[in-house]
Amino acid sequence: MKEAKTLGELKKSGYSVLTTREEMRKNLVHCLETDQRILPGIIGYDETVIPEIENAVLSGHHMVFLGERGQAKSRIIRGLVSLLDERIPIIQGCEISDNPFAPICRACRRRLEKEGDALPIEWVDRGQRYGEKLSTPDVSIADLIGEIDPIKVAEGRYLADEETIHYGLIPRTNRGIFAMNELPDLTEKVQVGLFNLMEEKDVQIKGYKIRLPLDVVIVASANPEDYTSRGRIITPLKDRFDVQIRTHYPRSIKDEISIMEQEAAPLSQRSQTVHVPQFMKEVMAQMTFEARKSNEINQSSGVSVRVTINNYESMISNAEKRTLRLKEGEVVPRISDLHALLASTSGKIELEYVGEDKKEGELVEKLINRALSKVFDQYFSLNSLQKVIDYFNSGWGVEVSDAMPSQDYLEGIKEIPGLKEAIRSLGTLESPALLASATEFVLEGLHLHQKLNKEVQGGRITYGK
C-alpha cells in the first residue's frame, strides 16, 4: 500500500490507528493463529516465561521481569518490538510521535486545527518506537519525563506553558515500548514520577502539572533481591506493573548447550576447522550447572549463561593455539585445555566467603572435576573400562599435554587394551585430534574415580599407578 503523505490521504486510505497495546495484541494473535514463535532465539522458556508474556500482551499489561544476571531479560524486552507494526504514521516533526487523528501535545493540536487534512505526516519503523534506559542513581525526572527548556522560555513563552517542556525519554517513546533496566536503582523521587505517569497520565514538572496521556507500554527488569519492600523499590511503583514474570537459568544441559552454541563466536571465524566433541560441550554446560548449586558461590548474584559461553570460547581458543603451533589442520579441544577456563570463569562468580583459605582457582578446578565426573558417568561404567584399568595396574603409564601432537596419542590407543573400544562408544571419532580428545577424557575420568594416579608438571600430565 502506498504510504499517505497527509492526513487527508491517510483518511482516504481507510487506515485505522491502534493503540500500542491493541497493535501488540493484534500481532500476537496472528502469531498464535499461524503457530509462529514470538521470540525466536530465546531458548528454554517455551513452557515458563513465554506463555506468561503472551498472557500479558493479550491483556495489555505493563511487565516487569525478575531474574538474576544472564537470564536474557534484556533480549526478551527488545524482542517484544517484533510485536509492533512494521511502520506507523505520525505527525511530521512531532517530538512525541503523535497520532495524526488524535494528537496529545499542544503544538500538534494547534497544527491540526490550522492545517486540517493538509497536515503532513511521516512513517516510522518499529525500531524507532523502542526506548531504553539503564537505571542508575543519577537518572533524573528530566531524563525520563522532561524539563523546562530555558531557550523556549527566553523566546517569550510563559513558564507554565506546556510548549516550554523539553520532553524526556518516555514521552519521546510515545506509541511504543519503553524499557527500564535494573528498575530498583532509580531514586525514590524518580520512581514516584514514573508511577504517576503510568497511572494518572499526568506530568509534574517545576511545580505545575499537565495531562499527558501517553500511549506507552512500559517494561522493566530487576534483580529479585532488590525488587521487594525490603529492597530499593517503592511499593506504589510495584503496584503499577500489572504482571511480574520470573526468568530462570536453563533447566537442562541440552538447553544450556543450545544457548552456548548460539551465542558463542562463530566457529567459521576461526583459522582452522573446529570440531568440539559432544562430551566436551557437556562438560562446559555441566560445569555451570555445578556452579549454580555450589554453596561456595553467592547464588543471589547468579551464575550467568555467559560463563558457559566464555568458557566454551576460551577452551576452543586454547586448542586453536596448539593447532597453529603444531601446524595441524583441525581444532579439537581436550581435557588438557581446560586450564584456560580459570580466566573466563573467575570474574563471573562471586565467592560466598572470601578469605585466605578460599581461592577462586581451587574452586574452578573443583567445578571442572565435578562436571567431568558426572559427564564421564553418563558414558561409561568402571566395569566397561576394566581392561584399561588392569593395564595401568600392571605398572604402565602414559603422558599427555595440551602441547602434544595428536598423532602421538595414536600409539597409546593401540597399546592400551580396551581403550579403542571405549573411544568408539563415544561416537564417530575418526581424526587423530578427535581420538586424542577422547583419550584424555577416558583417562581423566578414571583418575577422578580414583582408578589412576595423576601427576602434573608444568603443562604435562602423567597418568599411571
C-alpha positions as CSV (number, residue, x, y, z in Angstrom):
1,M,0.0,0.0,0.0
2,K,1.3,3.5,-0.9
3,E,2.1,5.4,2.2
4,A,0.0,8.6,2.7
5,K,1.8,11.9,3.0
6,T,-1.0,14.0,4.5
7,L,-3.8,13.5,7.0
8,G,-6.4,13.7,4.2
9,E,-4.7,10.9,2.2
10,L,-4.5,8.8,5.4
11,K,-8.2,9.2,5.9
12,K,-9.0,8.2,2.3
13,S,-6.8,5.1,2.6
14,G,-9.1,3.8,5.4
15,Y,-6.1,3.4,7.7
16,S,-7.1,2.8,11.4
17,V,-4.7,3.8,14.2
18,L,-4.5,1.3,17.0
19,T,-3.0,1.9,20.5
20,T,0.3,0.2,21.2
21,R,-1.4,-2.4,23.3
22,E,-4.0,-3.1,20.6
23,E,-1.3,-3.3,18.0
24,M,0.8,-5.8,20.0
25,R,-2.3,-7.9,20.8
26,K,-3.3,-8.0,17.1
27,N,0.2,-9.2,16.0
28,L,0.4,-11.7,18.8
29,V,-3.0,-13.1,17.9
30,H,-1.7,-13.5,14.3
31,C,1.4,-15.4,15.6
32,L,-0.7,-17.7,17.7
33,E,-3.1,-18.5,14.8
34,T,-0.2,-19.2,12.4
35,D,1.9,-21.1,15.0
36,Q,4.8,-18.6,14.8
37,R,7.3,-18.1,17.6
38,I,7.2,-14.6,19.1
39,L,10.7,-14.6,20.5
40,P,13.0,-16.6,18.1
41,G,16.4,-17.2,19.7
42,I,15.1,-17.4,23.2
43,I,15.8,-20.9,24.4
44,G,14.4,-22.8,27.4
45,Y,11.4,-20.6,28.1
46,D,8.7,-22.2,25.9
47,E,6.8,-23.6,28.9
48,T,7.6,-21.0,31.5
49,V,8.3,-17.4,30.6
50,I,6.9,-17.1,27.0
51,P,3.3,-18.2,28.0
52,E,3.3,-15.5,30.7
53,I,4.5,-12.9,28.2
54,E,1.7,-14.0,25.8
55,N,-0.9,-13.6,28.6
56,A,0.5,-10.1,29.5
57,V,0.4,-8.9,25.8
58,L,-3.1,-10.2,25.3
59,S,-4.2,-8.4,28.5
60,G,-2.4,-5.2,27.6
61,H,-0.2,-5.2,30.7
62,H,2.9,-3.4,31.8
63,M,5.5,-6.1,32.6
64,V,8.5,-6.4,35.0
65,F,11.0,-9.3,34.5
66,L,12.7,-10.5,37.7
67,G,15.8,-12.6,37.4
68,E,19.5,-12.8,38.1
69,R,22.1,-11.7,35.6
70,G,22.4,-13.5,32.3
71,Q,18.8,-14.8,32.0
72,A,18.0,-13.0,28.7
73,K,15.8,-10.3,30.3
74,S,17.1,-7.5,28.1
75,R,16.9,-9.7,25.0
76,I,13.3,-10.6,25.7
77,I,12.4,-7.0,26.2
78,R,14.0,-5.9,23.0
79,G,12.4,-8.9,21.2
80,L,8.9,-7.5,22.1
81,V,9.5,-4.8,19.4
82,S,8.7,-7.5,16.8
83,L,5.0,-7.4,18.0
84,L,4.7,-3.8,16.8
85,D,3.6,-3.0,13.3
86,E,6.4,-2.6,10.8
87,R,5.6,1.1,10.1
88,I,3.0,3.6,11.5
89,P,2.1,7.2,10.6
90,I,3.0,10.1,12.9
91,I,2.6,13.9,12.6
92,Q,5.7,15.1,10.7
93,G,8.3,16.7,13.0
94,C,6.5,15.8,16.3
95,E,8.8,15.1,19.2
96,I,6.5,12.5,20.7
97,S,5.3,10.7,17.5
98,D,1.7,12.0,17.8
99,N,-1.2,10.1,16.4
100,P,-2.4,12.2,13.3
101,F,-6.0,11.6,14.2
102,A,-5.8,12.5,17.9
103,P,-2.6,14.4,18.9
104,I,-1.9,14.9,22.6
105,C,0.7,17.7,22.5
106,R,-0.4,21.3,22.3
107,A,1.8,22.1,19.3
108,C,0.3,19.3,17.2
109,R,-3.3,20.1,18.3
110,R,-2.7,23.6,17.1
111,R,-1.3,22.4,13.8
112,L,-4.2,20.1,13.2
113,E,-6.7,22.9,13.8
114,K,-4.8,25.2,11.4
115,E,-3.9,22.8,8.6
116,G,-6.7,20.2,8.8
117,D,-6.4,17.4,6.1
118,A,-3.3,19.1,4.7
119,L,-1.4,18.2,7.9
120,P,1.8,16.5,6.8
121,I,2.6,13.0,8.2
122,E,5.6,10.7,8.1
123,W,6.0,7.0,8.7
124,V,8.4,5.4,11.3
125,D,9.8,1.9,11.6
126,R,9.1,-0.3,14.6
127,G,12.8,0.0,15.7
128,Q,12.3,3.8,16.2
129,R,9.5,3.1,18.6
130,Y,11.6,1.4,21.3
131,G,13.3,3.3,24.1
132,E,15.6,2.0,26.8
133,K,17.3,3.4,29.8
134,L,19.7,1.8,32.3
135,S,18.5,2.8,35.8
136,T,21.3,4.4,37.8
137,P,21.0,6.7,40.8
138,D,21.9,9.7,38.7
139,V,18.9,9.3,36.4
140,S,16.6,12.3,36.9
141,I,13.0,13.2,36.2
142,A,14.3,15.4,33.4
143,D,15.9,12.4,31.7
144,L,12.8,10.3,31.8
145,I,9.9,12.7,31.7
146,G,11.1,16.2,30.8
147,E,12.3,19.6,31.9
148,I,11.6,23.2,31.3
149,D,13.7,24.4,28.3
150,P,15.2,27.8,29.2
151,I,15.7,28.6,25.5
152,K,11.9,28.2,24.8
153,V,11.2,30.5,27.8
154,A,13.7,33.0,26.5
155,E,11.8,33.1,23.2
156,G,8.8,34.6,25.0
157,R,6.7,31.7,26.2
158,Y,5.2,31.6,29.7
159,L,6.9,29.3,32.2
160,A,3.7,27.4,32.7
161,D,3.1,26.9,29.0
162,E,3.2,23.2,28.0
163,E,5.3,24.1,25.0
164,T,8.2,25.1,27.2
165,I,8.8,21.5,28.1
166,H,11.8,19.6,26.6
167,Y,10.4,16.1,26.6
168,G,12.3,13.2,28.2
169,L,12.9,9.7,27.0
170,I,9.4,8.2,27.9
171,P,7.3,10.9,26.1
172,R,9.7,10.5,23.1
173,T,8.8,6.8,23.0
174,N,5.1,7.6,22.8
175,R,3.2,4.9,20.8
176,G,6.0,2.4,21.5
177,I,7.7,0.3,24.2
178,F,9.9,1.8,26.8
179,A,12.3,-0.4,28.9
180,M,13.9,0.4,32.3
181,N,16.7,-2.0,33.1
182,E,17.5,-2.6,36.8
183,L,14.5,-0.6,37.9
184,P,15.2,-0.5,41.7
185,D,18.4,1.5,41.1
186,L,16.2,4.6,40.4
187,T,16.0,7.1,43.2
188,E,12.6,7.2,45.1
189,K,11.8,10.6,43.6
190,V,12.1,9.3,40.1
191,Q,10.2,6.2,40.9
192,V,7.3,8.4,42.2
193,G,7.4,10.4,38.9
194,L,7.4,7.2,36.9
195,F,4.3,5.6,38.6
196,N,2.4,9.0,38.4
197,L,3.0,9.0,34.6
198,M,2.0,5.3,34.3
199,E,-1.3,5.6,36.2
200,E,-2.6,9.1,36.4
201,K,-1.2,10.1,33.0
202,D,0.0,13.5,34.2
203,V,3.4,15.0,34.3
204,Q,4.6,17.2,37.2
205,I,7.5,19.5,36.4
206,K,8.7,22.5,38.3
207,G,5.5,23.0,40.4
208,Y,2.8,22.6,37.7
209,K,1.4,19.6,36.0
210,I,-0.1,18.8,32.6
211,R,-2.1,15.9,31.3
212,L,-0.1,13.7,29.0
213,P,-2.0,10.6,28.2
214,L,1.0,8.8,26.6
215,D,0.5,5.6,24.7
216,V,3.5,3.6,26.0
217,V,3.9,0.1,27.2
218,I,6.5,0.2,30.0
219,V,8.6,-2.9,30.6
220,A,11.2,-3.2,33.3
221,S,13.8,-5.7,34.6
222,A,15.1,-6.1,38.1
223,N,17.1,-8.4,40.4
224,P,14.6,-10.3,42.6
225,E,16.6,-9.4,45.8
226,D,16.1,-5.6,45.1
227,Y,12.5,-5.9,44.0
228,T,11.0,-6.3,47.4
229,S,9.6,-4.0,50.1
230,R,12.9,-4.5,51.9
231,G,14.8,-3.7,48.8
232,R,15.1,-0.5,46.8
233,I,11.7,-0.4,45.1
234,I,8.8,1.6,46.4
235,T,5.5,-0.3,46.8
236,P,3.3,2.0,44.7
237,L,5.5,1.5,41.7
238,K,5.4,-2.2,42.1
239,D,1.6,-1.9,42.0
240,R,1.7,-0.1,38.7
241,F,3.3,-3.1,37.0
242,D,0.4,-5.4,36.0
243,V,2.4,-8.6,35.9
244,Q,5.7,-9.9,37.3
245,I,7.4,-12.5,35.2
246,R,10.2,-14.6,36.8
247,T,13.0,-15.7,34.5
248,H,15.4,-18.5,35.2
249,Y,18.6,-20.2,34.1
250,P,18.3,-23.1,31.6
251,R,16.9,-26.2,33.3
252,S,18.5,-28.8,31.1
253,I,22.0,-29.4,29.9
254,K,20.6,-29.6,26.3
255,D,19.2,-26.0,26.6
256,E,22.5,-24.7,28.1
257,I,24.4,-26.2,25.2
258,S,22.0,-24.8,22.6
259,I,22.4,-21.3,24.1
260,M,26.2,-21.7,24.2
261,E,26.4,-22.7,20.6
262,Q,24.0,-20.0,19.5
263,E,25.8,-17.1,21.4
264,A,29.5,-18.1,21.1
265,A,31.7,-16.5,18.5
266,P,31.0,-18.3,15.1
267,L,33.4,-21.2,14.6
268,S,33.7,-20.1,10.9
269,Q,35.8,-17.1,12.2
270,R,38.5,-19.5,13.5
271,S,41.7,-20.0,11.5
272,Q,41.1,-23.8,11.1
273,T,38.2,-26.2,11.0
274,V,36.8,-26.7,14.5
275,H,35.2,-29.9,15.9
276,V,34.1,-29.9,19.5
277,P,33.2,-33.4,20.7
278,Q,29.8,-33.7,22.4
279,F,31.2,-34.8,25.7
280,M,33.4,-31.6,25.8
281,K,30.3,-29.4,25.2
282,E,28.5,-31.3,28.0
283,V,31.4,-30.7,30.4
284,M,31.2,-26.9,29.7
285,A,27.4,-26.9,30.4
286,Q,27.7,-29.2,33.4
287,M,30.4,-27.0,35.0
288,T,28.0,-24.1,35.0
289,F,25.2,-26.2,36.5
290,E,27.6,-27.3,39.3
291,A,28.4,-23.6,39.9
292,R,24.7,-22.7,40.2
293,K,24.2,-25.2,43.1
294,S,27.5,-24.7,44.8
295,N,27.3,-23.4,48.4
296,E,30.7,-21.8,47.9
297,I,29.3,-19.3,45.4
298,N,26.9,-16.4,46.1
299,Q,23.8,-17.6,44.3
300,S,21.9,-14.3,44.8
301,S,24.1,-12.7,42.2
302,G,23.6,-15.7,39.9
303,V,25.9,-17.7,37.6
304,S,25.2,-16.4,34.1
305,V,25.0,-18.4,30.9
306,R,27.9,-16.1,29.8
307,V,30.1,-18.3,32.0
308,T,29.3,-21.3,29.7
309,I,29.7,-19.2,26.6
310,N,33.0,-17.6,27.5
311,N,34.4,-20.9,28.8
312,Y,33.5,-22.6,25.6
313,E,35.3,-19.9,23.6
314,S,38.4,-20.0,25.8
315,M,38.6,-23.8,25.5
316,I,38.5,-23.6,21.7
317,S,41.0,-20.8,21.7
318,N,43.5,-22.8,23.7
319,A,43.0,-25.7,21.3
320,E,43.4,-23.3,18.3
321,K,46.8,-22.1,19.6
322,R,48.0,-25.7,19.7
323,T,46.8,-26.4,16.2
324,L,48.6,-23.3,14.8
325,R,51.9,-24.1,16.6
326,L,51.9,-27.8,15.6
327,K,50.5,-27.0,12.1
328,E,47.7,-29.4,12.4
329,G,44.6,-29.0,10.3
330,E,41.8,-29.4,12.9
331,V,41.0,-27.6,16.1
332,V,39.7,-30.1,18.7
333,P,39.6,-29.2,22.4
334,R,40.9,-31.7,25.0
335,I,40.7,-32.0,28.8
336,S,44.2,-30.6,29.0
337,D,42.8,-27.3,27.5
338,L,40.5,-26.8,30.5
339,H,43.1,-24.8,32.4
340,A,42.1,-21.9,30.1
341,L,38.8,-21.8,31.9
342,L,40.2,-20.1,35.1
343,A,40.4,-16.7,33.4
344,S,37.0,-16.8,31.8
345,T,35.2,-18.1,35.0
346,S,36.9,-16.2,37.8
347,G,35.4,-12.8,37.0
348,K,31.9,-14.1,36.7
349,I,31.4,-15.9,40.0
350,E,31.3,-14.4,43.5
351,L,32.6,-16.5,46.3
352,E,30.3,-16.8,49.3
353,Y,33.1,-16.4,51.8
354,V,36.2,-14.6,50.9
355,G,39.4,-15.3,52.8
356,E,42.9,-16.7,52.6
357,D,41.5,-20.3,52.7
358,K,39.2,-19.7,49.7
359,K,40.8,-19.3,46.3
360,E,39.0,-18.9,43.0
361,G,41.5,-21.1,41.2
362,E,40.8,-24.1,43.5
363,L,37.1,-23.6,43.2
364,V,37.2,-23.5,39.4
365,E,39.2,-26.7,39.4
366,K,36.7,-28.3,41.8
367,L,33.8,-27.3,39.5
368,I,35.6,-28.7,36.4
369,N,36.3,-32.0,38.2
370,R,32.7,-32.4,39.3
371,A,31.4,-31.7,35.8
372,L,33.9,-34.1,34.3
373,S,33.0,-36.9,36.7
374,K,29.2,-36.5,36.0
375,V,29.6,-36.4,32.2
376,F,32.0,-39.4,32.3
377,D,29.5,-41.4,34.3
378,Q,26.9,-40.8,31.6
379,Y,29.1,-42.5,29.0
380,F,31.0,-45.2,31.0
381,S,30.8,-47.6,33.9
382,L,34.0,-48.6,35.6
383,N,33.3,-52.3,34.7
384,S,33.3,-51.4,31.0
385,L,36.8,-50.0,31.4
386,Q,38.3,-52.8,33.4
387,K,40.8,-53.7,30.7
388,V,42.2,-50.2,30.7
389,I,42.4,-50.2,34.5
390,D,44.2,-53.5,34.5
391,Y,46.8,-52.2,32.0
392,F,47.8,-49.3,34.3
393,N,47.6,-51.6,37.4
394,S,50.4,-53.7,35.8
395,G,52.7,-50.7,36.1
396,W,52.3,-48.8,32.8
397,G,51.8,-45.1,32.5
398,V,51.1,-42.5,29.8
399,E,51.8,-38.8,29.4
400,V,49.6,-36.2,27.8
401,S,49.7,-32.4,27.4
402,D,47.9,-29.5,25.7
403,A,51.0,-29.1,23.5
404,M,51.3,-32.7,22.4
405,P,50.7,-33.5,18.7
406,S,47.5,-35.5,18.1
407,Q,49.4,-38.2,16.2
408,D,51.4,-39.1,19.4
409,Y,48.2,-40.3,21.0
410,L,47.5,-43.0,18.4
411,E,50.3,-45.2,19.7
412,G,48.8,-45.3,23.2
413,I,45.4,-46.1,21.8
414,K,46.8,-49.2,20.0
415,E,48.8,-50.3,23.1
416,I,46.3,-49.9,25.9
417,P,43.8,-52.8,25.8
418,G,40.1,-51.7,25.9
419,L,40.8,-48.1,25.1
420,K,39.9,-48.3,21.5
421,E,36.6,-49.8,22.3
422,A,35.9,-47.2,24.9
423,I,36.6,-44.4,22.5
424,R,34.4,-46.0,19.9
425,S,31.4,-45.8,22.4
426,L,31.8,-42.0,22.4
427,G,30.7,-41.8,18.8
428,T,32.3,-41.4,15.4
429,L,35.8,-40.1,16.1
430,E,38.0,-40.7,13.1
431,S,40.6,-38.0,13.1
432,P,43.8,-38.1,15.3
433,A,42.7,-34.8,17.0
434,L,39.3,-36.3,18.0
435,L,40.9,-39.5,19.2
436,A,43.3,-37.5,21.3
437,S,40.5,-35.6,22.9
438,A,38.6,-38.9,23.7
439,T,41.7,-40.5,25.1
440,E,42.2,-37.7,27.6
441,F,38.5,-37.8,28.6
442,V,38.7,-41.5,29.4
443,L,42.0,-41.2,31.4
444,E,40.8,-38.1,33.4
445,G,37.5,-39.9,34.2
446,L,39.4,-42.9,35.6
447,H,41.6,-40.6,37.6
448,L,38.6,-38.8,39.1
449,H,37.1,-42.2,40.1
450,Q,40.5,-42.9,41.8
451,K,41.5,-45.7,39.4
452,L,44.5,-43.8,38.1
453,N,47.1,-41.6,39.7
454,K,47.8,-38.2,38.1
455,E,50.9,-36.1,38.2
456,V,51.1,-32.6,36.8
457,Q,54.4,-30.9,35.9
458,G,54.0,-27.7,34.0
459,G,51.9,-28.5,31.1
460,R,52.5,-32.2,31.2
461,I,50.1,-34.7,32.8
462,T,51.2,-38.3,33.6
463,Y,48.6,-41.0,34.4
464,G,49.6,-44.3,36.0
465,K,49.6,-46.3,39.2
